[in-house]
Amino acid sequence: MCVCDPNLRTPYCGRGDCIPPSQRVEVAQNNAIPKEPEIIINGVHLGAGAAMTIRVAIENFAMDLQTDGLGKDKLGVSICKGYLDRINDIRKAMFSERRYNYGKG
């Protein structure tokens, strides 16, 4: 973002040598980076960095479960399926624009 005007983006943003306002390009609203999900743990609202960390951890855990699973026995397969089902519930909540009642499961 431009040091002179945070609503404008320039090729020189962050370097401190902004170009004249007449040559700046406005940031397209529809290309904005989506916000991280709002996450509340025991009444504490987590910041965007913590929410991002949780989102990435969940996605990495899902990839690990899909790649390696939890064993080929009946119990491991069952637990793995349960985790992936709950991860899908969490994804619905994280990526939904509206409020989502997390399923009991």
C-alpha positions in Angstrom: 0.0 0.0 0.0 1.0 3.5 -0.6 2.6 5.4 2.3 0.9 8.6 1.2 -2.6 7.1 0.8 -3.4 3.6 2.2 -6.4 3.3 -0.2 -4.1 3.3 -3.3 -1.5 0.8 -4.5 1.6 1.8 -6.5 4.4 -0.2 -7.9 6.7 1.4 -5.3 4.6 0.7 -2.2 6.6 -0.2 0.8 9.7 1.4 -0.5 8.9 4.9 0.7 9.3 6.5 -2.8 5.7 6.7 -3.9 4.8 7.9 -7.4 2.6 11.0 -7.9 -1.1 10.5 -7.0 -2.2 11.0 -10.6 -0.2 7.8 -11.6 -1.5 5.6 -8.8 -3.7 2.6 -9.4 -6.7 2.1 -7.0 -7.0 -1.3 -5.3 -9.8 -3.3 -6.8 -12.3 -4.2 -4.0 -13.2 -7.5 -5.6 -9.6 -8.6 -5.6 -9.2 -8.1 -1.9 -7.7 -10.9 0.1 -10.4 -12.7 2.0 -10.5 -12.2 5.8 -9.5 -15.0 8.0 -12.3 -16.7 9.9 -13.4 -15.3 13.3 -12.3 -17.9 15.8 -13.2 -17.7 19.5 -11.7 -20.1 22.0 -13.0 -20.1 25.6 -14.4 -16.6 25.0 -11.1 -15.2 23.6 -11.3 -13.8 20.0 -8.2 -14.8 18.2 -6.4 -12.4 15.8 -6.0 -12.9 12.1 -2.5 -14.4 12.6 -3.8 -17.0 15.1 -6.8 -17.8 12.9 -4.5 -18.3 9.9 -2.3 -20.6 11.9 -5.3 -22.7 12.9 -6.7 -22.8 9.4 -3.3 -23.9 8.0 -2.9 -26.5 10.7 -6.4 -28.0 10.0 -5.6 -28.1 6.3 -2.3 -29.8 6.9 -3.8 -32.3 9.2 -6.5 -33.1 6.6 -3.8 -33.6 3.9 -1.9 -35.9 6.3 -5.0 -37.9 7.0 -5.8 -38.2 3.3 -2.2 -39.2 2.5 -1.3 -41.5 5.4 -4.5 -42.2 7.2 -4.4 -43.7 10.7 -3.8 -47.3 9.8 -5.6 -49.8 7.6 -7.4 -51.5 10.4 -11.1 -50.9 11.1 -10.5 -48.6 14.1 -7.9 -46.4 12.2 -10.1 -46.1 9.2 -13.1 -45.2 11.3 -11.3 -42.6 13.4 -9.7 -41.1 10.2 -13.2 -40.8 8.6 -14.5 -39.1 11.7 -11.7 -36.6 11.7 -12.2 -35.8 8.0 -15.9 -35.4 8.6 -15.3 -32.9 11.4 -12.7 -31.1 9.3 -15.3 -30.7 6.6 -17.7 -29.2 9.3 -15.0 -26.8 10.3 -14.3 -25.8 6.7 -18.0 -25.0 6.2 -17.8 -22.7 9.2 -14.5 -21.1 8.2 -15.3 -20.5 4.6 -19.0 -19.5 5.0 -20.1 -15.9 4.7 -23.0 -16.6 7.1 -23.0 -17.9 10.6 -22.8 -21.7 10.7 -23.9 -23.8 13.7 -21.1 -26.3 14.1 -22.6 -29.8 14.1 -22.4 -32.1 17.1 -20.5 -35.1 16.1 
